[in-house]
């Protein structure tokens, strides 16, 4: 991930078994990588507080993905 040059976005929860704060900090220093980290969320993007909280996380991710695509397409919506 440290060598990727294209615009990227990472979604991760702090309860994900791949979560590593030091590594995320090094990725955050790269201008082309956006990181969306969620508290109390696991690898499957399930929130510890249950289904409604998980749905809210998925809604947030969906909006961020849409924004990311629109920025990548310079405002041209091609969804």
Helices and strands as residue ranges (DSSP letters): E 8-13, H 21-28, E 33-38, H 51-72
